[in-house]
Amino acid sequence: MTTIENLAGVPSAGELSILANEMFPDLTEGAYGVPETDIPVASVPETVPVSEEFDWEHPFAYGGGDPYFQSVEEVSAPEAEYLPGIADMPVVTTDSSTSYAPAVMSQTQAKEHDRKIDAPTSLGGDKVTSSKSEVERSTSRNDSIRIGSKTLAQIRDDFPILKEQINGHQLVWLDNGATTQRPQAVIDRLKYYYEHENSNVHRGAHTLAARSTDAYEDARDTVRDFIGAPSSDEIVFVRGTTEGINLVANAYVKPLLEPGDEIIVSILEHHANIVPWQLVAQATGAVIKVIPCDETGQLILHEYEKLFTPKTKFVSVTHVSNVLGTVTPIEEIIAIAHRHGVRVLVDGAQSVAHIPVNVSALDVDFFVFSGHKIFAPTGIGVVYGKKELLEAAQPYHGGGNMIADVTFERTIYNPAPNKFEAGTGSIADAVGLGAALKYLSQIGMPCVYRWEHELLQYAMKEMSTVKGLHFIGTALNKASALAFTLDGYSDEEVGKRLDAYGIAVRTGHHCAQPVLRRFGYESSVRPTLALYNSPDDIDALVKVLKTFA
Ligand SMILES: Cc1ncc(COP(=O)(O)O)c(C=O)c1O
């Protein structure tokens, strides 16, 4: 039987379909996870494509364009155009010999050096009309869409905030890349924790200390199972992806670095996977090298391979771009780095809620993600690190909870994960994270992946009918993000008009300025999907976008 363990990292869509069917044999056949014969003909969403145009043979091929998107006139990835950044920094090129000795400084220091730091684009006035025209949303087709163990309608019911009225309209939450909404199961778990279990962990002999410690460690075990880690000792709780990357950069990588050493990141990175490396590079004299992407927004593997030299000490790359939605060829990226004897961190902030992840199958050295992007509370995140690497790493913060013994002469700290969890952590939020992952596992991540893939195709097809809409990022393998610009309108104007209809999308630079500038933009409008989004959400989005024409 195919199991999640023997799928290598990111399985192909075909493998996922097989796995989904095996996990939920009665529930996952057919386009939406139910036997096609069971779907009332009238309620099958007519407009959702059943992937005929999608190349299922090569769903994860990197590079090149998807013929499906090439056939759509409105879709265009503009020619690369490099806008000025910090004046004396080398521009991003696809020349694999370029490396950066980054200067990280305050705005005052930058002014002193007569350097230009681009502030977020100043955006135009509010031209929103508060038209009351209603977007019809049917729930019946959500009943016929089955995602693993639940229907889409049931999943939507699990998220109370989706019933919220915003500006007189039902909320359409398409800002999942920034943060996801929380299911009732997570809200209830937090309430139960505070009503029945609240205490500090690992300290004290009383009953509540034992309950909270059990709940906290159970959450760690749940994370281990969810990402396929060999041991719970390899799961470190942190505040989120940002703190996790900073932890790895400072605790593991920085002590390895000497002047001239090299760290590889990609052009697709969120600032959280750029600035920590710039800071350690600045402190040690190391340099940063950047994997370029092609016109679709996919990383160019042969250029990546050329970046390696004997001085390469670490690779840190995103699994999914938070702007373009590109799913990077992470298995190849890890394998190539390992061939060169180099360790890899994968930023899973935008992948873990959308794609089944198995860190053991990927053989990744560090995998980092944020709870709030996977239906869990804010203030909690995870660093998975291979045991021997966490052992080799220095403690990141010092203090209580991480020590075995302290004297003024010498202090002995605990092994991982406690060694990285100084002070009182976000205990309830970790417990909430455990509840969120259990909720997802109950639905079935392969089914979530398959559903979102279909919804993304539907969204791209429908959005490409909007006049003047330009997608940013058309890689063959995409997840969740649908960044675009609209001719003649500022991104903020688009975002505000959508909000007037209850539709939440992100506008701005999305904390990933290098990749936007790679495509010639300073900002964009970015809807991002999650498992509870429906074809109706897409229809509502497209309907409002068409009012700009
Ligand atoms: C790809 C990626 N990495 C890192 C982060 C930072 O996550 P957090 O703010 O939860 O630390 C984000 C947030 O949007 C992201 O999209």
The ligand as an SDF file (V2000), in Angstrom:
LIG
                    3D

 16 16  0  0  0  0  0  0  0  0999 V2000
    7.2390   32.1080    2.8700 C   0  0  0  0  0  0  0  0  0  0  0  0
    7.1580   32.7930    4.2050 C   0  0  0  0  0  0  0  0  0  0  0  0
    8.1760   32.6790    5.0580 N   0  0  0  0  0  0  0  0  0  0  0  0
    8.1490   33.2650    6.2630 C   0  0  0  0  0  0  0  0  0  0  0  0
    7.0750   34.0180    6.6700 C   0  0  0  0  0  0  0  0  0  0  0  0
    7.0720   34.6450    8.0230 C   0  0  0  0  0  0  0  0  0  0  0  0
    6.1120   34.0210    8.8320 O   0  0  0  0  0  0  0  0  0  0  0  0
    5.7790   34.5760   10.2760 P   0  0  0  0  0  0  0  0  0  0  0  0
    5.4230   36.0120   10.1060 O   0  0  0  0  0  0  0  0  0  0  0  0
    4.6350   33.7390   10.7200 O   0  0  0  0  0  0  0  0  0  0  0  0
    6.9960   34.3920   11.1060 O   0  0  0  0  0  0  0  0  0  0  0  0
    5.9910   34.1810    5.8100 C   0  0  0  0  0  0  0  0  0  0  0  0
    4.8420   35.0180    6.1930 C   0  0  0  0  0  0  0  0  0  0  0  0
    4.0400   35.4310    5.3820 O   0  0  0  0  0  0  0  0  0  0  0  0
    6.0360   33.5540    4.5450 C   0  0  0  0  0  0  0  0  0  0  0  0
    5.0210   33.6670    3.6840 O   0  0  0  0  0  0  0  0  0  0  0  0
  1  2  1  0
  2  3  1  0
  2 15  2  0
  3  4  2  0
  4  5  1  0
  5  6  1  0
  5 12  2  0
  6  7  1  0
  7  8  1  0
  8  9  2  0
  8 10  1  0
  8 11  1  0
 12 13  1  0
 12 15  1  0
 13 14  2  0
 15 16  1  0
M  END
$$$$
